[in-house]
Amino acid sequence: MRSLTFCAICLLAVAAGLAVYEALNAWVGVKARGLMPAWARSDQAGGLSRGRAHAGAARLWSRAVEALAGFAPLSMRERERSRERLRCAGIALEPETWRCVCFAAVSGCVVIAVAACIAFRAAPAVFVFVVCGAGLAGCGGLQLYLRSKRQARRAAIDAGLPDAMELLGVAIAAGSPVEQCFRQVAESLSGPLADEFRLVDQEVNLLGHSRAKALSNLAQRCASQEVTAFAAQLTQAIEQGASVAQGLANQAALARARAQAAALEHIRKMPTKLDVVLSVCFLPPTTLLVLVPTVVDLLAFLGGGLA
């Protein structure tokens, strides 16, 4: 009973921590991108008091971030590592803000665990074990969430890359500059790859980076082998004066072939996975349904014969 209670408390604590994280991430992410939600623009519609309340909440959150950053400052190496992980996951937060969000999420897990232990009147040893387990579970849940976001973003980039390369090849064949072609392709697509292509255009035209540097940053941000190969081949073609459009068309066809092969491999693995599911979920109940009546009848027969 205690083990079931502990599992339920841990699951509830992880869910509460992730809910707190999602709420804070949505608030801070919108604020970091400079996009104000509908309730923040309520001053124009006459909701002055509501806008002031949310502005006060934003100032309070900013002060909390600054206080935590001053209490436990990040080193330059830790900041760069955290920024790289957040960027690969597609989360528009600063490392200090991410640390505050993690702290709030883990604190929510611990608070839920403490409340549950008090409600169940747990023993002191169980109380300490459950609270520590909830904190570790909340921290581990955030790391797993960040990893899943990174994998999902990488999969979305790999899935949209063949279409993007074909459109880019057509735009370059039409005679447009490379950075302008990136902007045109970004306007035609949606998703994380479109944002990355838009950043390439901004790095070249606004920041003054070279095309090779912008493409290298693109490969580093996406953290995908497909994008790395695409950036390397495009850089080599631009430097050597080769046919960029034909190279992009060939690379897009190769990427589609690899995606199709991966999909076929996944389909071939499905029967094996289904066999495991059938063996675990259906074989034990079927065995019990067949054997239990037989064993009962056999015991009844033997009992009647002995009597």
C-alpha positions as CSV (number, residue, x, y, z in Angstrom):
1,M,0.0,0.0,0.0
2,R,2.8,2.4,0.8
3,S,4.5,1.7,-2.5
4,L,1.3,2.5,-4.4
5,T,0.9,5.6,-2.4
6,F,4.5,6.7,-3.1
7,C,4.1,6.1,-6.8
8,A,0.8,8.1,-6.9
9,I,2.5,11.0,-5.0
10,C,5.5,11.0,-7.3
11,L,3.3,11.0,-10.4
12,L,1.1,13.8,-9.0
13,A,4.2,15.8,-8.1
14,V,5.7,15.4,-11.6
15,A,2.4,16.4,-13.2
16,A,2.2,19.5,-11.0
17,G,5.8,20.4,-11.7
18,L,5.3,20.1,-15.4
19,A,2.1,22.1,-15.2
20,V,4.0,24.9,-13.4
21,Y,6.8,24.7,-15.9
22,E,4.4,25.0,-18.9
23,A,2.6,28.0,-17.4
24,L,5.9,29.8,-16.6
25,N,7.4,28.9,-20.0
26,A,4.4,30.2,-21.8
27,W,4.5,33.5,-19.9
28,V,8.2,34.1,-20.1
29,G,8.5,32.8,-23.7
30,V,5.8,35.2,-24.9
31,K,7.4,38.0,-23.0
32,A,10.9,37.2,-24.3
33,R,9.8,37.2,-27.9
34,G,8.2,40.6,-27.5
35,L,4.7,39.4,-28.2
36,M,2.1,40.5,-25.8
37,P,-1.0,38.3,-25.3
38,A,-4.5,39.5,-25.6
39,W,-4.9,40.2,-21.9
40,A,-1.8,42.3,-21.9
41,R,-3.3,44.6,-24.5
42,S,-6.5,45.1,-22.5
43,D,-5.5,48.8,-21.8
44,Q,-6.6,49.7,-25.3
45,A,-10.0,48.1,-24.7
46,G,-10.5,49.8,-21.4
47,G,-9.1,47.1,-19.0
48,L,-6.5,49.3,-17.4
49,S,-6.5,47.6,-14.0
50,R,-5.9,44.2,-15.5
51,G,-3.0,45.4,-17.6
52,R,-1.4,47.0,-14.5
53,A,-1.8,43.7,-12.6
54,H,-0.1,41.7,-15.2
55,A,2.6,44.3,-15.6
56,G,3.2,44.1,-11.8
57,A,3.4,40.3,-12.1
58,A,5.9,40.7,-14.9
59,R,8.1,43.0,-12.8
60,L,7.8,40.6,-9.8
61,W,9.0,37.7,-12.0
62,S,11.9,39.7,-13.4
63,R,13.0,40.6,-9.9
64,A,12.8,36.9,-8.9
65,V,14.9,35.9,-11.8
66,E,17.5,38.6,-11.0
67,A,17.5,37.6,-7.3
68,L,18.1,33.9,-8.1
69,A,20.7,34.7,-10.7
70,G,22.5,36.8,-8.2
71,F,22.2,34.2,-5.5
72,A,23.6,31.4,-7.6
73,P,25.2,32.9,-10.7
74,L,26.0,30.8,-13.7
75,S,29.5,30.6,-15.1
76,M,30.2,31.4,-18.7
77,R,30.6,27.8,-19.6
78,E,27.4,26.8,-17.9
79,R,25.5,29.6,-19.5
80,E,26.7,28.8,-23.0
81,R,25.9,25.1,-22.5
82,S,22.4,25.8,-21.2
83,R,21.8,28.3,-24.0
84,E,22.8,25.7,-26.5
85,R,20.5,23.1,-25.1
86,L,17.6,25.5,-25.0
87,R,18.2,26.6,-28.5
88,C,18.3,23.0,-29.8
89,A,15.0,22.4,-28.0
90,G,13.4,25.5,-29.5
91,I,12.8,27.2,-26.2
92,A,13.2,31.0,-26.3
93,L,14.5,31.5,-22.7
94,E,17.7,32.8,-21.2
95,P,19.7,30.3,-19.0
96,E,18.9,32.3,-15.9
97,T,15.2,32.3,-16.6
98,W,15.3,28.6,-17.4
99,R,17.0,27.9,-14.0
100,C,14.1,29.9,-12.3
101,V,11.5,27.9,-14.2
102,C,13.2,24.6,-13.1
103,F,13.4,25.8,-9.5
104,A,9.7,26.7,-9.6
105,A,8.7,23.4,-11.1
106,V,10.8,21.3,-8.6
107,S,9.4,23.5,-5.8
108,G,5.9,22.7,-7.0
109,C,6.7,19.0,-6.9
110,V,8.1,19.2,-3.4
111,V,5.1,21.2,-2.1
112,I,2.7,18.7,-3.6
113,A,4.6,15.9,-2.0
114,V,4.7,17.6,1.4
115,A,0.9,18.2,1.2
116,A,0.2,14.6,0.2
117,C,2.4,13.2,3.0
118,I,0.7,15.4,5.6
119,A,-2.7,14.4,4.3
120,F,-1.8,10.7,4.5
121,R,0.0,11.1,7.8
122,A,3.2,9.5,6.6
123,A,5.9,8.4,8.9
124,P,9.0,10.6,9.2
125,A,11.2,8.2,7.2
126,V,8.5,7.9,4.5
127,F,8.1,11.7,4.5
128,V,11.7,12.4,3.8
129,F,11.9,9.6,1.2
130,V,8.8,10.8,-0.6
131,V,9.8,14.5,-0.6
132,C,13.3,13.8,-1.9
133,G,12.0,11.4,-4.5
134,A,9.4,14.0,-5.7
135,G,12.2,16.6,-6.0
136,L,14.4,14.3,-8.0
137,A,11.4,13.1,-10.1
138,G,10.5,16.8,-10.9
139,C,14.1,17.6,-12.0
140,G,14.3,14.4,-14.0
141,G,10.9,15.0,-15.6
142,L,12.1,18.5,-16.8
143,Q,15.2,17.0,-18.3
144,L,13.2,14.3,-20.1
145,Y,10.8,17.0,-21.3
146,L,13.7,19.0,-22.6
147,R,15.2,16.0,-24.4
148,S,11.8,15.1,-25.9
149,K,11.4,18.7,-27.2
150,R,14.9,18.6,-28.7
151,Q,14.1,15.3,-30.4
152,A,10.8,16.5,-31.7
153,R,12.3,19.7,-33.1
154,R,15.1,17.7,-34.8
155,A,12.5,15.4,-36.3
156,A,10.4,18.3,-37.6
157,I,13.5,19.9,-39.1
158,D,14.6,16.6,-40.9
159,A,11.0,16.1,-42.2
160,G,10.8,19.6,-43.7
161,L,14.3,19.8,-45.1
162,P,13.7,18.1,-48.5
163,D,10.9,20.5,-49.4
164,A,13.0,23.4,-48.2
165,M,16.0,22.3,-50.3
166,E,13.8,21.9,-53.4
167,L,12.3,25.4,-52.9
168,L,15.8,26.9,-52.3
169,G,17.1,25.3,-55.4
170,V,14.3,26.7,-57.5
171,A,14.8,30.2,-56.0
172,I,18.6,30.1,-56.6
173,A,18.0,28.9,-60.2
174,A,15.8,31.9,-60.7
175,G,18.8,34.2,-60.0
176,S,18.1,35.5,-56.6
177,P,20.9,35.9,-54.0
178,V,21.3,33.1,-51.6
179,E,20.3,35.0,-48.4
180,Q,17.2,36.4,-50.2
181,C,16.3,32.8,-51.2
182,F,16.5,31.8,-47.6
183,R,14.1,34.5,-46.7
184,Q,11.7,33.5,-49.5
185,V,11.8,29.9,-48.5
186,A,11.2,30.9,-44.8
187,E,8.1,32.8,-45.9
188,S,6.8,29.8,-47.8
189,L,7.3,27.3,-45.0
190,S,6.3,27.0,-41.4
191,G,7.8,25.3,-38.4
192,P,11.3,25.4,-36.8
193,L,13.1,25.1,-40.1
194,A,11.5,28.3,-41.4
195,D,12.6,30.1,-38.3
196,E,16.2,28.9,-38.8
197,F,16.2,29.9,-42.5
198,R,14.9,33.4,-41.4
199,L,17.8,33.6,-39.0
200,V,20.3,32.9,-41.8
201,D,19.0,35.8,-43.7
202,Q,19.1,38.1,-40.7
203,E,22.7,37.1,-39.8
204,V,23.9,37.9,-43.3
205,N,21.9,41.1,-44.0
206,L,21.7,42.6,-40.5
207,L,24.7,41.2,-38.5
208,G,27.1,41.2,-41.5
209,H,28.1,37.6,-41.1
210,S,29.5,35.7,-44.1
211,R,27.4,33.1,-45.8
212,A,29.7,30.3,-44.6
213,K,29.5,31.6,-41.0
214,A,25.7,31.8,-41.2
215,L,25.4,28.3,-42.6
216,S,27.7,27.0,-39.9
217,N,25.5,28.6,-37.3
218,L,22.5,27.0,-38.9
219,A,24.0,23.5,-38.6
220,Q,25.0,24.2,-35.0
221,R,21.6,25.4,-34.0
222,C,19.7,22.6,-35.7
223,A,22.0,19.8,-34.4
224,S,21.0,17.5,-37.2
225,Q,23.1,15.4,-39.5
226,E,20.9,16.2,-42.5
227,V,21.2,20.0,-41.9
228,T,25.0,19.7,-41.3
229,A,25.4,17.9,-44.7
230,F,23.2,20.4,-46.4
231,A,25.1,23.4,-45.0
232,A,28.5,21.9,-45.8
233,Q,27.5,21.1,-49.4
234,L,25.9,24.5,-50.0
235,T,29.0,26.2,-48.6
236,Q,31.3,24.2,-50.8
237,A,29.2,24.8,-53.9
238,I,29.1,28.6,-53.3
239,E,32.9,28.7,-52.7
240,Q,33.7,26.6,-55.8
241,G,31.1,28.2,-58.1
242,A,29.4,24.9,-58.8
243,S,25.7,24.4,-59.7
244,V,23.9,25.1,-56.4
245,A,20.4,24.3,-57.8
246,Q,21.4,20.9,-59.2
247,G,23.3,20.0,-56.0
248,L,20.3,20.9,-53.8
249,A,17.9,18.9,-56.0
250,N,20.2,15.8,-55.7
251,Q,20.5,16.3,-52.0
252,A,16.7,16.7,-51.6
253,A,16.2,13.4,-53.5
254,L,18.8,11.7,-51.3
255,A,17.1,13.0,-48.2
256,R,13.7,11.8,-49.3
257,A,15.2,8.4,-50.1
258,R,16.7,8.2,-46.6
259,A,13.4,9.3,-45.0
260,Q,11.6,6.6,-47.0
261,A,14.1,4.0,-45.9
262,A,13.7,5.0,-42.3
263,A,10.0,4.8,-42.6
264,L,10.1,1.3,-44.1
265,E,12.5,0.2,-41.4
266,H,10.1,1.5,-38.8
267,I,7.2,-0.4,-40.5
268,R,9.2,-3.6,-40.6
269,K,9.8,-3.3,-36.8
270,M,6.1,-2.9,-36.0
271,P,5.2,-6.7,-36.1
272,T,7.9,-7.5,-33.6
273,K,6.7,-4.7,-31.3
274,L,3.2,-5.9,-31.7
275,D,4.3,-9.5,-30.8
276,V,5.7,-8.2,-27.5
277,V,2.5,-6.3,-26.7
278,L,0.4,-9.3,-27.5
279,S,2.6,-11.6,-25.4
280,V,2.5,-9.3,-22.4
281,C,-1.1,-8.2,-22.5
282,F,-3.1,-11.0,-24.0
283,L,-1.1,-14.2,-23.3
284,P,-1.3,-14.2,-19.5
285,P,-5.1,-13.6,-19.4
286,T,-5.8,-16.1,-22.1
287,T,-3.7,-18.7,-20.2
288,L,-5.5,-18.0,-17.0
289,L,-8.9,-18.3,-18.7
290,V,-7.9,-21.7,-20.2
291,L,-6.1,-23.2,-17.3
292,V,-8.1,-22.0,-14.3
293,P,-11.4,-23.8,-15.2
294,T,-9.4,-27.0,-16.1
295,V,-7.6,-26.9,-12.8
296,V,-10.8,-26.3,-10.9
297,D,-12.6,-29.2,-12.6
298,L,-9.6,-31.5,-12.0
299,L,-9.5,-30.6,-8.3
300,A,-13.3,-31.1,-8.0
301,F,-13.0,-34.5,-9.8
302,L,-10.1,-35.6,-7.6
303,G,-11.9,-34.4,-4.5
304,G,-15.0,-36.4,-5.5
305,G,-13.0,-39.5,-6.2
306,L,-11.3,-39.4,-2.9
307,A,-14.5,-38.9,-1.1
